[in-house]
Amino acid sequence: MLNITKNKLHEKVDLTQYASGKKVFNERNQKYFNRFLIVFGVILIIILLLPWTQTVAGKGYVTTLTPAQRPQTLQSPIPGKIEKWYIREGDFVEKGDTILHISEVKSEYFDTMIVDRTGDQIRVKRSSQESYEEKIQYLSNQVGSLQQERGLKTNQAENKLEQSKLKFKSDSIDLEAARTNYEIAQRQYNRMEALNEEGLKSTAEVENYRLKLQEAKAKEIAQENKVLASRNEIINAWIELNRIQAEYGEKISKTQSDRSTAESDLYQAQADISKLETDFANYDTRKGMYYIRAPQSGYINKAIKAGIGETFKEGEPLVGIMPSDYEIAVETYVDPIDMPLLHIGEKVRVQFDGWPAIVFSGWPNSSYGTYGAEIVAIENFISPNGKYRILLAPDEEEHVWPKEIKIGSGASTLALLEDVSIWYELWRQLNGFPPNYYTPESSTTSNEKKG
């Protein structure tokens, strides 16, 4: 009722005459209530002074410790068409078991004998390579024979040239002798003719010396012809020597050209063989890709491409598989404001979805149903969801995690920080401050050792 009058009701009416008034204004009840308030205040102060463990909450899911143990999809490195499935969803497969069979969709690989035919081409090319190698050897031998024959022919021509030079010298000496004989005969004829004019020699004797003069002249002319012939032989010998050099040079060059051509053909054959061997290896490897096999032991989750005759491109996922042997971990996400508070090796409490648990955030030792974990990795780049990713591994000093936990199930995490009073934690929460920043003892110890 609104207090809109100055008349005091309790001054005009005695409230103690009523039962409720008696209870309210009873001094004994007020004494109990005061005691209750005092006890409550003391308890509240004690509670506010109790220790409280600061935590960083996160939400994540169960994963594996190593990437190779996580669920994966199998792809085909080549395009193809599904021919036959050898498994059903949920089946367990061992490493190397055949999952499905595919066939070709590209026309250049339709030939089922392409590997054998490529092998035949390689054998033919190798025979051609051997033929080229033998041809090169024969041509090399021929070059050696021509060079040896050229040397012999050159020696023969040089000897003939030397003989021609010596003959020229001999004929030149004979020419000088014939000229000397002609001069002697000329002087004798001149003396005889002079004596004949004086009447001391007969005409017959003069005619006889004239005849000798003519014979000496004839011998001189004949010797000059021999000298010219010898000089001509020298020229011919030079020509023959040059001809031999040119002829055998041409033959050797032609043979070397044939050998170079054979070597080029040999290199081309080797290149063709290398290309065919690469094609053979690719075809043989591609032939082994027609059967998709399990890369590791695990369970078949889902057939992504299911229909018989369904085509697919290279790299498209065909079937999902979950490895059977794995070490579970928890992948959780924390806000950027809490990121500097976390360090590798710190303890974390984990609550798994669907697993019964009673959690006291500030008193982790009093919680039930949570399991110990340890931070093993902290991502240094923010995730698409605006938080930082933290990877947790089971704490070996705590209870073993339940085997019934499946990969992908949800998990809530509490990273344990330092202990503070409850009143301080309430004051921090009311003001929206982050937990206290601190450095773990292990980090401080290591820094002191470095210093």
C-alpha positions as CSV (number, residue, x, y, z in Angstrom):
1,M,0.0,0.0,0.0
2,L,1.3,3.5,-0.9
3,N,2.3,5.7,2.0
4,I,0.2,8.7,1.0
5,T,-0.9,9.9,4.4
6,K,1.0,11.3,7.4
7,N,-1.1,9.2,9.9
8,K,1.0,6.5,11.4
9,L,-0.9,3.3,11.4
10,H,1.3,1.5,13.9
11,E,0.7,4.3,16.4
12,K,-3.1,3.8,16.3
13,V,-3.2,0.0,15.9
14,D,-1.4,-2.5,18.2
15,L,0.1,-5.1,15.8
16,T,1.3,-7.4,18.5
17,Q,-2.3,-8.5,19.1
18,Y,-2.2,-10.4,15.9
19,A,-0.5,-13.8,15.5
20,S,1.8,-12.6,12.7
21,G,2.7,-9.5,14.6
22,K,3.6,-11.5,17.6
23,K,6.0,-13.6,15.5
24,V,7.6,-10.7,13.7
25,F,8.1,-8.5,16.7
26,N,9.2,-11.3,19.0
27,E,12.6,-10.4,20.4
28,R,13.6,-14.1,20.4
29,N,13.0,-14.5,16.7
30,Q,15.1,-11.3,16.0
31,K,17.9,-12.8,18.1
32,Y,17.9,-16.0,15.9
33,F,17.8,-14.0,12.7
34,N,20.7,-11.9,13.8
35,R,22.7,-15.0,14.6
36,F,21.8,-16.4,11.2
37,L,23.0,-13.3,9.5
38,I,26.3,-13.3,11.5
39,V,26.9,-17.0,10.7
40,F,26.0,-16.4,7.1
41,G,28.3,-13.5,6.8
42,V,31.2,-15.5,8.4
43,I,30.6,-18.4,6.0
44,L,30.4,-16.0,3.1
45,I,33.7,-14.4,4.1
46,I,35.3,-17.8,4.4
47,I,34.0,-18.9,1.1
48,L,35.3,-15.7,-0.5
49,L,38.7,-16.5,0.9
50,L,38.7,-20.1,-0.4
51,P,41.1,-20.8,-3.3
52,W,39.7,-20.9,-6.9
53,T,41.6,-22.3,-9.9
54,Q,41.3,-20.0,-12.9
55,T,40.5,-21.9,-16.1
56,V,40.2,-21.3,-19.8
57,A,37.2,-23.0,-21.3
58,G,37.2,-24.4,-24.8
59,K,35.0,-26.4,-27.1
60,G,36.3,-29.0,-29.6
61,Y,36.1,-32.6,-30.7
62,V,38.0,-35.8,-30.5
63,T,40.7,-36.4,-33.2
64,T,43.9,-38.3,-33.6
65,L,47.4,-37.4,-32.5
66,T,49.0,-37.9,-36.0
67,P,47.5,-36.9,-39.4
68,A,48.0,-40.5,-40.8
69,Q,45.6,-41.9,-38.2
70,R,42.7,-39.6,-39.1
71,P,39.7,-40.5,-41.3
72,Q,40.6,-40.2,-45.0
73,T,39.2,-40.7,-48.4
74,L,40.7,-42.8,-51.1
75,Q,41.1,-41.2,-54.6
76,S,42.1,-42.7,-57.9
77,P,45.1,-41.0,-59.5
78,I,43.6,-41.7,-63.0
79,P,40.1,-41.2,-64.4
80,G,38.1,-44.3,-64.8
81,K,34.8,-46.2,-64.5
82,I,33.7,-48.3,-61.6
83,E,33.5,-52.0,-62.5
84,K,33.1,-53.9,-59.3
85,W,33.0,-53.3,-55.5
86,Y,34.7,-55.9,-53.2
87,I,33.5,-54.4,-49.8
88,R,30.4,-53.1,-48.1
89,E,30.1,-50.1,-45.8
90,G,31.3,-50.9,-42.3
91,D,33.6,-53.8,-43.4
92,F,37.0,-54.1,-41.9
93,V,39.9,-54.2,-44.4
94,E,43.5,-55.0,-43.9
95,K,46.3,-53.0,-45.5
96,G,46.5,-53.9,-49.2
97,D,43.0,-55.4,-49.5
98,T,41.2,-54.7,-52.8
99,I,38.3,-52.3,-52.3
100,L,37.1,-51.8,-55.9
101,H,38.1,-52.4,-59.5
102,I,38.0,-49.7,-62.2
103,S,38.5,-49.6,-65.9
104,E,39.7,-47.1,-68.4
105,V,37.7,-44.3,-70.0
106,K,40.5,-42.8,-72.2
107,S,40.7,-44.1,-75.7
108,E,44.5,-44.2,-75.8
109,Y,44.6,-46.8,-73.0
110,F,41.8,-49.1,-74.3
111,D,44.4,-51.6,-75.8
112,T,44.7,-54.4,-73.2
113,M,48.1,-55.4,-74.8
114,I,49.6,-51.9,-74.6
115,V,52.2,-53.0,-72.1
116,D,53.3,-56.0,-74.1
117,R,53.3,-54.0,-77.4
118,T,55.4,-51.3,-75.8
119,G,57.8,-54.0,-74.6
120,D,58.1,-55.3,-78.2
121,Q,58.9,-51.8,-79.4
122,I,61.6,-51.5,-76.8
123,R,63.2,-54.8,-77.9
124,V,63.1,-53.6,-81.6
125,K,64.7,-50.3,-80.7
126,R,67.4,-52.1,-78.7
127,S,68.2,-54.2,-81.7
128,S,68.4,-51.1,-83.8
129,Q,70.7,-49.6,-81.2
130,E,73.0,-52.6,-81.4
131,S,73.0,-52.3,-85.2
132,Y,74.0,-48.6,-85.0
133,E,76.7,-49.5,-82.5
134,E,78.1,-52.1,-84.8
135,K,78.0,-49.7,-87.8
136,I,79.8,-47.1,-85.8
137,Q,82.5,-49.7,-84.9
138,Y,82.8,-50.7,-88.6
139,L,83.0,-47.1,-89.7
140,S,85.6,-46.4,-87.1
141,N,87.7,-49.3,-88.3
142,Q,87.3,-48.1,-91.9
143,V,88.5,-44.6,-90.9
144,G,91.5,-46.2,-89.3
145,S,92.2,-48.3,-92.4
146,L,91.8,-45.3,-94.7
147,Q,94.2,-43.2,-92.5
148,Q,96.7,-46.1,-92.6
149,E,96.4,-46.4,-96.4
150,R,96.7,-42.7,-96.8
151,G,99.9,-42.8,-94.8
152,L,101.3,-45.5,-97.0
153,K,100.2,-43.8,-100.2
154,T,101.6,-40.5,-99.0
155,N,104.9,-42.1,-98.2
156,Q,105.0,-43.7,-101.6
157,A,104.2,-40.4,-103.3
158,E,106.8,-38.6,-101.2
159,N,109.4,-41.2,-102.2
160,K,108.5,-40.7,-105.8
161,L,108.8,-37.0,-105.4
162,E,112.2,-37.4,-103.8
163,Q,113.3,-39.6,-106.7
164,S,112.1,-37.0,-109.2
165,K,114.1,-34.4,-107.4
166,L,117.2,-36.5,-107.4
167,K,116.7,-37.3,-111.1
168,F,116.3,-33.7,-111.8
169,K,119.6,-33.0,-110.1
170,S,121.3,-35.8,-112.0
171,D,119.9,-34.5,-115.3
172,S,120.9,-31.0,-114.5
173,I,124.5,-32.2,-113.9
174,D,124.5,-34.1,-117.2
175,L,123.2,-30.9,-118.9
176,E,126.1,-28.9,-117.6
177,A,128.5,-31.7,-118.8
178,A,126.8,-31.6,-122.3
179,R,127.2,-27.8,-122.4
180,T,130.8,-28.1,-121.4
181,N,131.4,-30.7,-124.2
182,Y,129.7,-28.5,-126.7
183,E,131.9,-25.6,-125.7
184,I,135.0,-27.8,-126.0
185,A,133.8,-29.0,-129.4
186,Q,133.1,-25.4,-130.5
187,R,136.6,-24.3,-129.6
188,Q,138.2,-27.3,-131.3
189,Y,136.2,-26.7,-134.5
190,N,137.2,-23.0,-134.4
191,R,140.9,-24.0,-134.1
192,M,140.6,-26.5,-136.9
193,E,138.9,-24.1,-139.2
194,A,141.6,-21.5,-138.4
195,L,144.4,-24.0,-139.2
196,N,142.5,-25.1,-142.3
197,E,142.5,-21.5,-143.6
198,E,146.3,-21.4,-142.9
199,G,146.7,-24.6,-144.8
200,L,147.8,-26.6,-141.8
201,K,144.8,-28.9,-141.6
202,S,142.8,-30.6,-144.3
203,T,139.2,-30.0,-145.1
204,A,138.4,-33.6,-144.0
205,E,139.6,-33.0,-140.6
206,V,137.6,-29.8,-140.4
207,E,134.5,-31.6,-141.4
208,N,135.2,-34.3,-138.8
209,Y,135.3,-31.6,-136.0
210,R,132.2,-30.0,-137.4
211,L,130.4,-33.4,-137.1
212,K,131.6,-33.7,-133.5
213,L,130.4,-30.2,-132.8
214,Q,126.9,-31.0,-134.1
215,E,126.9,-34.2,-132.0
216,A,127.8,-32.3,-128.9
217,K,125.0,-29.8,-129.7
218,A,122.5,-32.7,-130.1
219,K,123.6,-34.2,-126.8
220,E,123.1,-30.8,-125.1
221,I,119.6,-30.4,-126.5
222,A,118.7,-34.0,-125.6
223,Q,120.0,-33.4,-122.1
224,E,117.9,-30.2,-121.8
225,N,114.9,-32.3,-122.8
226,K,115.7,-34.7,-120.0
227,V,116.0,-31.9,-117.5
228,L,112.6,-30.6,-118.5
229,A,111.2,-34.1,-118.3
230,S,112.6,-34.5,-114.8
231,R,111.1,-31.1,-113.7
232,N,107.8,-32.3,-115.1
233,E,108.1,-35.5,-113.1
234,I,108.6,-33.4,-109.9
235,I,105.5,-31.4,-110.7
236,N,103.6,-34.6,-111.4
237,A,104.9,-36.1,-108.1
238,W,103.6,-33.0,-106.2
239,I,100.2,-33.3,-108.0
240,E,100.0,-37.0,-107.1
241,L,100.9,-36.3,-103.5
242,N,98.2,-33.6,-103.3
243,R,95.7,-35.9,-105.1
244,I,96.3,-38.6,-102.6
245,Q,95.8,-36.2,-99.7
246,A,92.6,-34.9,-101.2
247,E,91.3,-38.3,-102.2
248,Y,91.8,-39.9,-98.9
249,G,90.8,-36.8,-97.0
250,E,87.5,-36.9,-98.9
251,K,87.1,-40.7,-98.2
252,I,87.9,-40.3,-94.5
253,S,85.6,-37.3,-94.2
254,K,82.8,-39.2,-95.9
255,T,83.3,-42.2,-93.6
256,Q,83.5,-39.9,-90.5
257,S,80.3,-38.2,-91.7
258,D,78.6,-41.6,-92.0
259,R,79.9,-42.5,-88.5
260,S,78.5,-39.2,-87.2
261,T,75.2,-39.9,-88.9
262,A,75.2,-43.4,-87.3
263,E,76.0,-41.9,-83.9
264,S,73.1,-39.4,-84.3
265,D,70.8,-42.3,-85.2
266,L,72.2,-44.2,-82.2
267,Y,71.5,-41.3,-79.8
268,Q,68.0,-41.0,-81.3
269,A,67.5,-44.7,-80.8
270,Q,68.6,-44.3,-77.2
271,A,66.2,-41.4,-76.7
272,D,63.4,-43.5,-78.2
273,I,64.3,-46.4,-75.9
274,S,64.3,-44.1,-72.9
275,K,60.9,-42.7,-73.9
276,L,59.5,-46.1,-74.5
277,E,60.8,-47.4,-71.2
278,T,59.1,-44.4,-69.5
279,D,55.9,-45.2,-71.3
280,F,56.3,-48.9,-70.4
281,A,56.8,-48.1,-66.7
282,N,53.8,-45.6,-66.9
283,Y,51.6,-48.2,-68.6
284,D,52.6,-50.9,-66.2
285,T,52.1,-48.7,-63.1
286,R,48.7,-47.5,-64.6
287,K,47.7,-51.1,-65.0
288,G,48.2,-51.6,-61.3
289,M,46.0,-48.6,-60.6
290,Y,42.9,-50.4,-61.9
291,Y,42.5,-51.9,-58.4
292,I,42.0,-49.5,-55.5
293,R,43.6,-51.0,-52.4
294,A,43.4,-50.0,-48.7
295,P,46.5,-48.0,-47.7
296,Q,46.1,-49.1,-44.1
297,S,44.0,-51.3,-41.9
298,G,40.6,-49.8,-41.0
299,Y,36.9,-49.6,-41.4
300,I,35.0,-48.5,-44.5
301,N,32.9,-45.5,-43.6
302,K,31.1,-44.6,-46.8
303,A,31.2,-45.3,-50.5
304,I,31.1,-41.8,-52.1
305,K,30.9,-43.1,-55.7
306,A,28.6,-46.0,-55.5
307,G,27.1,-47.0,-58.9
308,I,28.5,-49.7,-61.2
309,G,29.6,-48.0,-64.4
310,E,29.8,-44.6,-62.8
311,T,32.7,-42.5,-64.1
312,F,34.9,-40.2,-62.2
313,K,37.9,-37.9,-62.7
314,E,41.3,-38.2,-61.3
315,G,41.6,-37.1,-57.7
316,E,37.8,-37.5,-56.9
317,P,37.1,-39.2,-53.6
318,L,35.7,-42.7,-54.0
319,V,35.4,-44.2,-50.5
320,G,36.1,-43.1,-46.9
321,I,38.1,-45.2,-44.5
322,M,38.8,-44.9,-40.8
323,P,42.1,-46.4,-39.6
324,S,41.7,-49.0,-36.9
325,D,44.9,-48.2,-35.0
326,Y,45.0,-44.7,-33.7
327,E,46.0,-42.6,-30.7
328,I,43.1,-40.3,-29.8
329,A,43.6,-36.6,-28.9
330,V,41.3,-33.6,-28.5
331,E,41.3,-30.6,-30.8
332,T,39.9,-27.6,-28.9
333,Y,39.5,-23.9,-29.7
334,V,40.0,-20.9,-27.4
335,D,39.4,-17.2,-27.7
336,P,42.3,-14.9,-28.8
337,I,42.1,-13.2,-25.4
338,D,43.0,-16.4,-23.6
339,M,45.7,-17.5,-26.1
340,P,48.7,-15.9,-24.2
341,L,47.7,-17.8,-21.1
342,L,48.3,-21.3,-22.6
343,H,51.7,-23.0,-22.9
344,I,52.8,-26.4,-24.2
345,G,52.9,-29.0,-21.4
346,E,50.1,-27.4,-19.3
347,K,47.4,-29.6,-17.7
348,V,43.8,-29.6,-19.1
349,R,40.6,-31.3,-17.9
350,V,38.5,-32.8,-20.7
351,Q,34.8,-33.7,-20.5
352,F,33.5,-35.9,-23.4
353,D,30.0,-35.4,-24.8
354,G,27.7,-38.2,-23.8
355,W,30.0,-39.2,-21.0
356,P,28.5,-38.6,-17.5
357,A,30.4,-36.0,-15.5
358,I,30.1,-33.5,-12.7
359,V,32.3,-30.5,-13.3
360,F,33.3,-27.8,-10.8
361,S,35.2,-25.2,-12.9
362,G,37.2,-23.7,-10.0
363,W,37.8,-27.0,-8.2
364,P,39.0,-29.5,-10.8
365,N,40.1,-32.0,-8.2
366,S,36.5,-32.2,-7.0
367,S,35.1,-32.9,-10.5
368,Y,33.9,-36.3,-11.6
369,G,33.9,-37.8,-15.1
370,T,36.6,-35.5,-16.5
371,Y,40.0,-36.8,-17.8
372,G,43.5,-35.4,-17.7
373,A,45.1,-34.0,-20.8
374,E,48.3,-32.1,-21.7
375,I,48.8,-29.4,-24.3
376,V,51.1,-30.7,-27.1
377,A,50.6,-28.1,-29.9
378,I,49.3,-24.6,-30.2
379,E,48.5,-23.2,-33.6
380,N,50.1,-19.8,-34.2
381,F,47.5,-18.6,-36.8
382,I,43.9,-18.0,-36.1
383,S,41.3,-20.5,-37.4
384,P,38.4,-19.6,-39.7
385,N,36.1,-19.7,-36.7
386,G,37.9,-16.8,-35.1
387,K,39.6,-18.8,-32.4
388,Y,43.0,-20.5,-31.9
389,R,43.4,-24.3,-32.3
390,I,44.9,-26.3,-29.4
391,L,45.9,-30.0,-29.6
392,L,45.6,-32.1,-26.4
393,A,47.1,-35.5,-25.8
394,P,46.2,-37.8,-22.9
395,D,48.0,-37.2,-19.7
396,E,50.0,-40.3,-18.8
397,E,49.8,-39.6,-15.1
398,E,46.0,-39.5,-15.2
399,H,43.3,-42.2,-15.8
400,V,43.3,-43.8,-19.3
401,W,40.7,-42.2,-21.6
402,P,37.7,-44.4,-22.4
403,K,38.1,-46.7,-25.3
404,E,34.4,-46.1,-26.3
405,I,35.2,-42.6,-27.4
406,K,34.9,-42.2,-31.2
407,I,36.7,-39.9,-33.5
408,G,34.7,-36.7,-34.1
409,S,32.7,-36.7,-30.9
410,G,32.5,-33.4,-29.0
411,A,34.6,-32.5,-26.0
412,S,34.7,-29.6,-23.5
413,T,38.0,-28.5,-22.1
414,L,39.2,-26.6,-19.1
415,A,42.8,-25.4,-19.1
416,L,44.0,-25.1,-15.5
417,L,45.8,-21.8,-14.7
418,E,47.0,-20.5,-11.3
419,D,45.0,-20.5,-8.0
420,V,43.3,-17.2,-6.8
421,S,40.7,-16.3,-4.1
422,I,37.0,-16.6,-4.9
423,W,36.5,-12.9,-4.2
424,Y,39.2,-12.0,-6.7
425,E,37.6,-14.3,-9.3
426,L,34.2,-12.7,-8.8
427,W,35.7,-9.3,-9.0
428,R,37.5,-10.3,-12.3
429,Q,34.4,-11.8,-13.8
430,L,32.3,-8.7,-12.9
431,N,34.8,-6.4,-14.6
432,G,35.3,-8.7,-17.6
433,F,39.1,-9.0,-17.0
434,P,41.0,-12.0,-18.4
435,P,42.6,-14.5,-16.1
436,N,46.0,-13.6,-14.6
437,Y,48.9,-13.8,-17.1
438,Y,51.7,-15.9,-15.8
439,T,54.8,-17.9,-17.0
440,P,54.9,-21.7,-16.1
441,E,57.7,-22.8,-13.7
442,S,59.2,-25.0,-16.4
443,S,59.7,-22.0,-18.7
444,T,61.1,-19.9,-15.9
445,T,63.6,-22.6,-14.9
446,S,64.7,-23.0,-18.5
447,N,65.2,-19.3,-18.9
448,E,67.3,-19.2,-15.7
449,K,69.5,-22.0,-17.0
450,K,70.0,-20.1,-20.3
451,G,71.0,-17.0,-18.4
